Amino acid sequence: MRKFTRRFLRDNEGVTAIEYGLIAGLIALAIASSMSGLATELKSAFTSITSVISSATSTGSSSGSSGTGG
């Protein structure tokens, strides 16, 4: 039993795996938090683009063209 205990206390492989797990978790947290800010920016950008396109098409040509190109 003493050999097992000494060997268990000297074994560092599990500690390394836990450290890598913690690092991966912190990286995932950083990515997730930056994505929420990016999502807000993208939503406002696409809303702006949509309003510009809507105003351009509503005040666009009144020639009656269907836009089929042909």
C-alpha positions as CSV (number, residue, x, y, z in Angstrom):
1,M,0.0,0.0,0.0
2,R,2.9,2.4,0.7
3,K,4.4,1.8,-2.7
4,F,1.1,2.7,-4.3
5,T,0.7,5.8,-2.2
6,R,4.3,7.0,-3.0
7,R,3.8,6.3,-6.7
8,F,0.5,8.1,-6.7
9,L,1.9,11.2,-5.1
10,R,4.8,11.3,-7.5
11,D,2.6,10.9,-10.6
12,N,2.1,14.2,-12.3
13,E,0.3,13.1,-15.5
14,G,-3.1,13.9,-14.1
15,V,-2.1,17.3,-13.0
16,T,-0.9,18.2,-16.5
17,A,-4.2,17.0,-18.0
18,I,-6.1,19.2,-15.5
19,E,-4.0,22.2,-16.4
20,Y,-4.7,21.7,-20.1
21,G,-8.4,21.4,-19.3
22,L,-8.4,24.6,-17.4
23,I,-6.5,26.4,-20.2
24,A,-9.0,25.1,-22.7
25,G,-11.9,26.2,-20.6
26,L,-10.5,29.7,-20.2
27,I,-9.9,29.9,-24.0
28,A,-13.5,28.8,-24.6
29,L,-14.8,31.4,-22.1
30,A,-12.8,34.2,-23.9
31,I,-14.1,33.1,-27.3
32,A,-17.7,33.0,-26.0
33,S,-17.5,36.4,-24.4
34,S,-16.0,38.0,-27.5
35,M,-18.6,36.4,-29.7
36,S,-21.5,38.0,-27.9
37,G,-20.0,41.5,-28.5
38,L,-19.3,40.6,-32.1
39,A,-22.9,39.4,-32.5
40,T,-24.2,42.8,-31.3
41,E,-22.0,44.7,-33.7
42,L,-23.0,42.5,-36.6
43,K,-26.7,42.9,-35.8
44,S,-26.4,46.7,-35.8
45,A,-24.4,46.6,-39.0
46,F,-26.9,44.4,-40.9
47,T,-29.8,46.5,-39.5
48,S,-28.2,49.6,-40.9
49,I,-27.5,47.9,-44.3
50,T,-31.1,46.7,-44.4
51,S,-32.5,50.2,-43.8
52,V,-30.2,51.7,-46.5
53,I,-31.3,49.1,-49.0
54,S,-35.0,49.5,-48.1
55,S,-34.8,53.2,-48.5
56,A,-33.0,52.9,-51.8
57,T,-35.5,50.4,-53.3
58,S,-38.5,52.4,-52.1
59,T,-37.1,55.6,-53.7
60,G,-35.6,53.7,-56.6
61,S,-36.6,53.8,-60.3
62,S,-40.2,54.2,-61.1
63,S,-39.9,52.9,-64.7
64,G,-41.9,49.8,-63.8
65,S,-39.1,47.4,-64.6
66,S,-39.4,44.0,-62.9
67,G,-35.7,43.6,-62.7
68,T,-35.6,40.3,-64.5
69,G,-32.9,41.4,-66.8
70,G,-34.3,40.4,-70.0
